[in-house]
Amino acid sequence: MATQRNNSAKGAPAPATKGDGATRQVLQVVSKRDGFRRAGRAWSGTTTVALDELTQEQVEQLSTEPMLVTLLLEVPADQGAELPSAGGASAATEN
């Protein structure tokens, strides 16, 4: 499966509010090495994080990091509730 780098997360609009037809923006992050750390988190495999859980600075760090492949996606707002908080990535402070 081919992955694609997408830097369109920069300056992304705020997620839509929940409701019929509403969507929520998420950032899919694929780590080229399990346990790779960036933006204050450890990344392994493929992780999906709600965009509103990241600061603009974190989004920029993730989308410009060569060891990570990022893809900005829109999912139905009601599906966003199924995303685990922090997408399974460690929320520990980066050293």
N, C-alpha and C positions, 0 to 999 in steps of 0.2 A: 504494500500500500504506500503510495507516494504521499508525502506531506508537503505542505506549501507554507512558506514564510509569508506572513501578512502583517505589515506594519500599519495597517489602517486603524489600529486601536488608538493611535495618537489623536487627540482632539475628538474622541468619539462622543456622541451626544449621550445625555443621561438616559438610563433605561426607562422604558414606558411604564406607566402605572398598570397595576393588575386590572383586568377586565376582559370582556369579550374581544378577541382579536388582538389583545395586547401582547407585546413581546418583551423579553428580557435579554440583555446582552451578556454574553459569557465569553471568557477567554479560555480557549483550549491550549494547554501548554504540553508539549512533548519534549521530554528531556533526552538528550543523546547519551547521558550517563546517569544512572540511578544515583540519587543522593546529591546531585549537583545543586549548589546553593546560589540563589539570586533573589533579590527583593525581600530578604528576610525570611525566606522559606527554603526548605529542601524539596526538590522535585524528583519524582520517579515516574517512569512510564508516561502515560497520558493522563493529564489532570485537567479537569474543567472547573473554573472558578468564576463565580458571578462577578461581573465587572465592577459592581458597586461595592465589593469587598476589597478592592485594590485602590490605592491612591494613583493619581496620574503619574507620579514619579515611578511607582512600582511597575505600572503598565509599560512605561517607556523603557525601564531597565530590562524587563522580560522580552519585549518585542525587538530590542536591539542586540540581545545576547546571542552570539553564534552557537552556543551549546544548547540553545533552546529553539524550538520551532513553535511559533504562536499563530493562532487563527482566531479571529474575532467572529463569533457566531451569534445569531439571534434565535432564541428558543421561545416557545409559548410561555407566557408569564406563569401559568399554573405549573408548568414543568420545572421551572426554576426552583420550586420548593423541594424537588427531588434531589437537587444538588447538595452534596455535603458541604458544610461550612469549611472554607479553605480548600475544598476539592481534594481532601486527603493529603495535602501537602503539609509539612510541619510548619507551624507558625512561630518557631523559635527564632530568636534574634540572630541575624547574620553576623559572623565574626570577621 
